Amino acid sequence: MNAIKLLLWVPFIGFLVFLPYANKIEPYILGMPFLLFWVAFWMVMASVILMIVYKFDPDNKGSDLE
């Protein structure tokens, strides 16, 4: 497994491991309760991390179609 693919664990840990600690309503961030902000934040971060892994993964060179 490439080292860059270890980044795929970051959203998993952010969602599942730290979610019980983020389970609160206060403070409001951007008008959202903290838990809703936490979930939305990790959805955006998961997309960013997937883009980074896609760009820098050495196994992703070339196309399957020839």
Kinemage of the C-alpha trace (Angstrom):
@kinemage 1
@onewidth
@group {chain A} dominant
@subgroup {mainchain}
@vectorlist {calphas} color= white
{ca met a 1} P 0.000 0.000 0.000
{ca asn a 2} L 1.290 3.425 -0.918
{ca ala a 3} L 1.859 5.995 1.802
{ca ile a 4} L -0.494 8.429 0.056
{ca lys a 5} L -3.354 5.959 0.461
{ca leu a 6} L -3.009 6.188 4.226
{ca leu a 7} L -4.699 9.587 3.921
{ca leu a 8} L -7.926 7.716 3.222
{ca trp a 9} L -8.073 6.821 6.917
{ca val a 10} L -8.279 10.477 8.004
{ca pro a 11} L -11.994 11.037 7.178
{ca phe a 12} L -12.871 7.650 8.648
{ca ile a 13} L -11.204 8.579 11.920
{ca gly a 14} L -12.709 12.067 11.866
{ca phe a 15} L -16.223 10.744 11.381
{ca leu a 16} L -16.284 7.726 13.635
{ca val a 17} L -13.654 8.199 16.321
{ca phe a 18} L -14.180 11.867 17.119
{ca leu a 19} L -17.936 12.017 16.498
{ca pro a 20} L -18.884 11.253 20.133
{ca tyr a 21} L -16.742 14.205 21.235
{ca ala a 22} L -18.431 16.480 18.695
{ca asn a 23} L -21.954 15.461 19.725
{ca lys a 24} L -23.092 18.804 21.088
{ca ile a 25} L -25.272 21.655 19.929
{ca glu a 26} L -23.304 24.627 21.187
{ca pro a 27} L -21.366 26.480 19.759
{ca tyr a 28} L -23.069 27.465 16.530
{ca ile a 29} L -20.643 27.671 13.599
{ca leu a 30} L -21.826 29.359 10.407
{ca gly a 31} L -25.360 29.222 11.826
{ca met a 32} L -25.273 25.441 12.235
{ca pro a 33} L -25.161 23.398 15.413
{ca phe a 34} L -21.690 22.012 16.025
{ca leu a 35} L -22.611 18.418 15.155
{ca leu a 36} L -24.085 19.420 11.791
{ca phe a 37} L -21.018 21.538 11.072
{ca trp a 38} L -18.761 18.600 12.035
{ca val a 39} L -20.480 16.236 9.589
{ca ala a 40} L -20.513 18.819 6.778
{ca phe a 41} L -16.848 19.652 7.412
{ca trp a 42} L -15.789 16.016 7.138
{ca met a 43} L -17.835 15.522 3.978
{ca val a 44} L -15.930 18.385 2.348
{ca met a 45} L -12.593 17.173 3.750
{ca ala a 46} L -13.249 13.640 2.481
{ca ser a 47} L -13.731 15.032 -1.029
{ca val a 48} L -10.520 17.065 -0.779
{ca ile a 49} L -8.555 14.074 0.518
{ca leu a 50} L -9.906 11.849 -2.262
{ca met a 51} L -8.796 14.441 -4.811
{ca ile a 52} L -5.307 14.551 -3.278
{ca val a 53} L -5.020 10.759 -3.310
{ca tyr a 54} L -6.232 10.648 -6.921
{ca lys a 55} L -3.662 13.235 -8.024
{ca phe a 56} L -0.624 11.812 -6.211
{ca asp a 57} L -1.258 8.075 -6.361
{ca pro a 58} L 1.463 6.444 -8.487
{ca asp a 59} L -0.903 3.594 -9.413
{ca asn a 60} L -3.167 6.111 -11.173
{ca lys a 61} L -0.890 6.793 -14.127
{ca gly a 62} L -2.239 6.148 -17.592
{ca ser a 63} L -5.568 4.943 -18.835
{ca asp a 64} L -7.141 1.513 -19.089
{ca leu a 65} L -8.420 2.330 -22.578
{ca glu a 66} L -5.993 1.947 -25.446
